Amino acid sequence: MQTSQKYTEAKLQNGFATKAIRSGYIPGPELSHSEPIFLTSAYHYENADYAAELYRGEIPGNVYTRIQNPTTDIFEKRIASLEGAEAGLATSSGMSAISLTLLHLLSAGDHIVAAQEVYGGSNQLLRVSLPKFGITTTFVKGENLSEWEAAITPATKIIFFETPTNPTLTLVDIRKVCEIAKAKGILTIVDNTIAAAALQNPIALGVDIVIHSATKYIDGQGRAIGGVICGKSEIINQIRAISLRNFGSCLSPFDAWIFLKGLETLELRMEKHSANALAIAEFLSTYPRVKKVNYPFLSSHPQYELAKSQQKAGSGLLSFEVENLATGRNLIDSVKLISLVGNLGDTKTIIGHPASTSHQQLSVADAAASGITPGLIRLSVGLESVEDLIADLTQALG
Ligand SMILES: Cc1ncc(COP(=O)(O)O)c(C=O)c1O
């Protein structure tokens, strides 16, 4: 059998959905229509010279699955094409994508400026783990541009933020923060997990490196943990050759295949997640016991114009504030359809209480600075019939 020549070019792969379904895959001799799963740790080396050249990086080829794998490679190429990046690198989790990138790019004495509203795990990485290696971070209010500029020091090597943020849905003006960073020669890294590539492409807005927790919308069905880093080939190749090889936080090829299948429906799912979330955000804004709703595509949201200028739609995540901790806990205990689990981006709607779960490691002051109030409820709106979700919330709030 021969590799089909018909599929060796990507000429017609222009639209997002086309790329999400087809890019990165050229059928091998088996002509498999679905992308094959290469569940192998190692690869045959033709002879001693070939092996030595491979290990020296002088010729392309598979060395060992900690470093590259043909199934993972398709996933990496596909997500890179969706983000408009030259290359992608898959990792074992979203947190490993963030930590691997930072540990690769930084040394003791280097400094990061980060948005204080980033996901609790990223916050703890910056506050607790990286200082052990002499890497320090100044946190700023992400929406306040003057704070970004003021926090930069001669040691600042990286600007890191997430937009929209989990769980307060705060936005950072990507174009403006990138302008500030570029003027000072600082690299920008954005966690694009919540907009999930289908709704926002930070590289087109000036960002250097985009990171995802693939666990969330890229999988979309709550089955696997993984992450991905997208950026210029030079940086990605170095992270692979040095830090992925040394730290070893590679993705399982089976999970890479799950994420590939997730990408195929990403655009469709993000449209429906966003439509359902907007309907629920509108419903909650009229509900007397709800003090505040955080959803940037609500026209009443203070960052609505910014949201429209950098995102196609609002995504499935929203949060809202009820009177106090007791009301919040009562609400979570009273839902009958919506799940209480520690994840987001699933087809199933999920409710959570950040202050007592994902953000409980933050001190009271840090939690307050990140907008995590005791009455804050996070809702990852899924793909169920929205009327059923509103009915569940109505009975639980009532
Ligand atoms: C925005 C964001 N980034 C990164 C992560 C970490 O991803 P993972 O759980 O895949 O390590 C999460 C997890 O919730 C997240 O919400």
The ligand as an SDF file (V2000), in Angstrom:
LIG
                    3D

 16 16  0  0  0  0  0  0  0  0999 V2000
   -7.9030   28.6630   32.9080 C   0  0  0  0  0  0  0  0  0  0  0  0
   -7.2190   27.4150   33.3560 C   0  0  0  0  0  0  0  0  0  0  0  0
   -5.9300   27.2210   33.0550 N   0  0  0  0  0  0  0  0  0  0  0  0
   -5.2660   26.1110   33.4280 C   0  0  0  0  0  0  0  0  0  0  0  0
   -5.9020   25.1350   34.1660 C   0  0  0  0  0  0  0  0  0  0  0  0
   -5.1370   23.9140   34.5660 C   0  0  0  0  0  0  0  0  0  0  0  0
   -5.4760   22.8730   33.7130 O   0  0  0  0  0  0  0  0  0  0  0  0
   -5.3130   21.3100   34.0940 P   0  0  0  0  0  0  0  0  0  0  0  0
   -6.3430   20.9950   35.1060 O   0  0  0  0  0  0  0  0  0  0  0  0
   -5.5020   20.6250   32.7810 O   0  0  0  0  0  0  0  0  0  0  0  0
   -3.9400   21.1530   34.6370 O   0  0  0  0  0  0  0  0  0  0  0  0
   -7.2440   25.2920   34.5050 C   0  0  0  0  0  0  0  0  0  0  0  0
   -7.9300   24.2670   35.3010 C   0  0  0  0  0  0  0  0  0  0  0  0
   -9.0290   24.4530   35.7580 O   0  0  0  0  0  0  0  0  0  0  0  0
   -7.9170   26.4590   34.0870 C   0  0  0  0  0  0  0  0  0  0  0  0
   -9.2030   26.6680   34.3870 O   0  0  0  0  0  0  0  0  0  0  0  0
  1  2  1  0
  2  3  1  0
  2 15  2  0
  3  4  2  0
  4  5  1  0
  5  6  1  0
  5 12  2  0
  6  7  1  0
  7  8  1  0
  8  9  2  0
  8 10  1  0
  8 11  1  0
 12 13  1  0
 12 15  1  0
 13 14  2  0
 15 16  1  0
M  END
$$$$
